[in-house]
Amino acid sequence: MLEACGLHFAYAGRPPLFVEFSWSVAAGETWAVLGPSGCGKSTLLMLAAGLLRPQQGDVRVAGATLHRPRPRTGLILQEYGLLPWATVRQNVALGLDIRRFYGPDGRHAPQDERLEDHAARVDYWLERLGIAPLADAYPAQLSGGERQRTAIARTLALNPDLLLMDEPFSSLDAPTREALQILTLTLCREQQLTVILVTHALEEAAFVGQRILLLGRPPHHVPCIIEAPHPHEAAYRHTPAYQALCAELRERLEAEECS
C-alpha cells in the first residue's frame, strides 16, 4: 500500500532526519509511529501524505510515486482544522463540497467519485460518529472530543483508502481519548482502511498499532519495527500482554535516549 524507498530528507540548514530509509506498509494494516518530539514522526507522515518531498528516494502509494497529495489519502491532525464560521454539518461536508466543485478529475477527487450521494454520506458519518444532534452547532460550542469527531467524520466521508493521523487524540482527556481510539479503529476496520497514527505516547502506540515503527534519535537508516497484539478492545489495556508491551517500548525509548 505504502512504500518509502531510500528516503533522504533534511530541513534546510539542519541535520538529516532520514538517510537511505526504506519502510513498507501493507494494505489494511494499522501502524503506530512512536518516538520523542523532534525525531521525525510528523515529517514521515507529511512525506506519506505528499505534503513534503524527499531530497532523494520515493514515496509510493498503491504503486504510484507521490508527487502531490492524493485524493484517496485522509489526514487527521491534532488541531482539528474546523472552520469556525461553519456548522458541524458544513464542516463534515467541506471536503465533499470541494470535490463537487472540481469534479472527478483524478487530482482533487478520485475519477470514480460519485457526486450524487454526498448528502447521504454526510448524514451517515454524522450518525456513526454520534454527532448528528450537533449538526447545526458551531465549533466554539463543541467539546474537544466533539470537534475531533467532526474532523474524523469529515475525513471518513471522503472514502479514503489510507488514513494518516498526527497525534489526533493528544489534547483530549483520558476517557475521551480512549473512547475515540476504539471508535476510530472500529470504523477503520469496517472500511478496511490502512492506518498510520503518529504519537509520542507509548500507551497509545501499544493499544493502536498492529505494528509499531519506533523512531529514536535521527538520522534514521533502518526501521525498528515491533509487532503488537491488536484486539481493539478496552479490556486489553488491563492485560499482562499490554503492560509488557508498554514496558518494552519504554525500555527501548529510554535506551535510545541514552545512546
C-alpha positions in Angstrom: 0.0 0.0 0.0 2.7 2.5 1.1 6.4 2.2 0.4 9.2 4.6 1.4 12.2 3.7 -0.8 15.6 5.0 0.0 14.4 8.3 1.5 16.7 11.1 2.3 15.1 14.1 4.0 16.5 17.1 5.8 15.2 20.6 6.5 17.3 23.4 5.2 20.3 24.1 7.5 19.6 21.2 9.8 21.0 17.6 10.1 19.1 14.9 8.1 16.2 13.1 9.7 16.2 10.2 7.2 19.1 8.8 5.2 18.5 5.8 2.8 15.4 5.0 4.8 13.0 2.3 3.5 9.8 1.2 5.1 6.6 -0.5 3.8 3.0 -0.7 5.0 0.7 -3.4 3.6 -2.9 -2.7 2.7 -5.2 -3.0 5.7 -2.5 -2.7 8.3 -2.7 -0.4 11.3 0.6 1.2 12.3 1.7 3.4 15.1 4.8 5.6 14.7 6.3 6.2 18.1 9.1 8.5 19.2 10.0 11.6 21.1 9.5 15.2 19.9 11.8 16.2 17.1 12.6 12.6 16.0 10.8 13.0 12.6 7.5 11.3 13.2 5.3 14.1 11.8 7.8 14.6 8.9 7.5 11.0 7.9 3.7 11.4 8.0 3.9 14.5 5.8 6.1 12.6 3.3 3.5 9.8 3.2 0.8 12.5 2.6 2.6 14.0 -0.3 2.9 17.4 1.5 6.7 17.1 1.7 9.0 15.7 -0.9 12.2 13.8 -0.1 15.5 15.1 -1.4 16.3 11.6 -2.6 14.2 8.4 -2.9 10.5 7.9 -3.4 7.3 7.5 -1.6 4.8 5.2 -3.3 1.2 4.7 -2.5 -0.8 1.9 -4.3 2.2 1.5 -6.6 2.3 5.2 -7.8 5.1 7.6 -6.8 3.8 10.6 -4.9 4.3 14.0 -6.4 1.5 15.7 -4.6 -1.3 14.8 -2.2 -3.6 12.1 -3.5 -7.4 12.3 -3.1 -7.7 8.8 -1.5 -5.4 9.7 1.4 -7.2 11.1 4.5 -5.3 13.2 7.0 -6.4 14.0 10.6 -4.5 16.5 12.6 -4.4 17.3 16.3 -5.7 20.9 15.7 -9.0 19.6 14.1 -8.9 22.1 11.2 -12.5 23.1 11.5 -13.9 26.3 10.0 -15.2 28.3 13.0 -17.9 30.0 11.0 -19.3 26.7 9.6 -21.7 24.3 11.4 -20.8 20.7 12.2 -22.7 19.6 9.1 -21.0 22.1 6.9 -17.5 21.1 8.2 -18.2 17.5 7.6 -19.3 18.3 4.1 -16.4 20.6 3.3 -14.2 18.0 1.5 -17.1 16.7 -0.5 -18.1 20.3 -1.5 -14.6 20.8 -2.8 -14.8 17.6 -4.8 -18.1 18.7 -6.2 -16.6 22.0 -7.3 -13.7 20.3 -9.2 -15.5 17.2 -10.3 -13.9 13.7 -10.5 -10.6 14.9 -12.2 -8.3 12.4 -10.5 -6.4 15.2 -8.8 -8.8 16.9 -6.4 -11.3 13.9 -6.4 -11.0 10.3 -7.5 -12.1 9.6 -11.0 -14.7 7.2 -9.8 -16.2 9.8 -7.3 -20.0 9.7 -7.0 -21.3 13.2 -6.9 -25.0 12.4 -6.2 -24.6 10.8 -2.8 -22.7 13.4 -0.9 -25.6 14.5 1.4 -26.3 10.9 2.3 -22.6 10.3 3.1 -22.5 13.4 5.4 -25.7 12.1 7.2 -24.2 8.6 7.6 -21.0 9.8 9.2 -22.7 12.3 11.5 -24.7 9.3 12.8 -21.7 7.0 13.0 -19.6 9.5 15.0 -22.5 10.3 17.3 -22.7 14.0 16.4 -26.0 14.1 14.4 -27.7 16.0 17.3 -24.9 18.7 17.0 -25.2 19.1 13.2 -26.3 22.7 13.5 -23.8 23.7 16.2 -20.6 25.6 15.6 -17.1 24.5 16.7 -17.0 27.0 19.5 -20.0 25.3 21.0 -18.3 21.8 21.0 -16.0 20.0 23.4 -12.6 18.8 22.2 -13.9 15.3 21.7 -16.9 16.6 19.7 -14.6 18.7 17.5 -12.3 15.7 16.8 -15.4 13.5 16.0 -16.3 16.2 13.5 -12.8 16.1 11.9 -12.9 12.3 11.7 -16.3 12.4 10.1 -15.2 14.9 7.5 -12.2 12.7 6.6 -14.1 9.4 6.5 -16.8 10.9 4.4 -14.2 11.2 1.6 -13.9 7.4 1.4 -10.1 7.2 1.9 -8.1 4.0 1.5 -5.2 5.4 3.5 -5.7 7.3 6.8 -2.9 9.3 8.3 -3.3 10.7 11.8 -0.9 13.1 13.5 -1.4 12.8 17.3 -5.2 13.3 16.8 -6.2 12.5 20.4 -3.3 14.0 22.4 -5.2 17.1 23.6 -8.2 15.1 24.9 -8.8 13.9 28.4 -8.0 10.2 29.0 -11.6 8.7 28.9 -12.5 10.7 25.7 -9.1 9.8 24.1 -9.5 6.1 24.8 -13.1 6.0 23.6 -12.2 7.8 20.4 -9.3 5.5 19.8 -11.6 2.5 19.9 -14.3 4.1 17.8 -11.9 5.3 15.1 -10.2 1.9 14.9 -13.5 0.1 14.7 -14.7 2.4 11.8 -11.4 2.0 10.0 -11.6 -1.8 10.3 -15.1 -1.7 8.9 -13.9 0.4 5.9 -10.8 -1.8 5.5 -8.5 1.2 5.7 -4.8 1.3 6.0 -4.0 3.4 9.1 -0.8 5.2 10.2 -1.0 7.0 13.5 1.8 9.2 14.9 2.1 9.5 18.6 4.6 10.3 21.3 2.6 8.3 23.9 3.8 4.7 24.2 0.5 3.6 25.8 -1.4 4.8 22.7 1.1 3.1 20.3 0.7 -0.1 22.3 -3.0 0.0 22.0 -3.5 1.2 18.5 -0.7 -0.4 16.4 -0.7 -3.9 14.9 2.9 -2.9 14.2 4.9 -0.1 15.7 7.6 1.9 14.0 9.9 3.1 16.7 11.9 6.3 15.9 14.7 7.3 18.2 17.4 9.8 17.7 17.9 10.8 14.0 19.1 10.2 11.4 17.1 7.1 10.7 18.5 4.5 8.4 16.9 1.1 9.2 13.3 1.0 10.6 12.9 -0.5 14.1 9.6 -2.4 13.9 7.8 -4.0 16.9 4.9 -6.5 16.4 2.0 -6.0 18.7 -1.4 -7.6 19.5 -4.3 -5.6 18.2 -7.6 -6.6 19.8 -9.3 -3.1 19.7 -11.0 -3.8 23.0 -10.9 -1.6 26.1 -10.2 -4.6 28.3 -6.9 -5.1 26.5 -5.4 -2.2 28.4 -5.6 -4.2 31.6 -3.9 -7.4 30.3 -0.4 -8.5 31.1 0.4 -8.5 27.3 -0.4 -4.8 27.1 1.6 -4.0 30.2 4.5 -6.0 28.9 4.4 -4.2 25.5 4.3 -0.8 27.2 7.3 -1.8 29.4 9.2 -2.9 26.3 8.5 0.3 24.4 9.6 2.4 27.5 12.8 0.5 27.8 13.6 0.9 24.1 12.9 4.6 24.1 15.0 5.2 27.2 17.9 3.2 25.8 17.7 5.3 22.6 17.7 8.5 24.6 20.8 7.4 26.4 22.7 6.1 23.4 
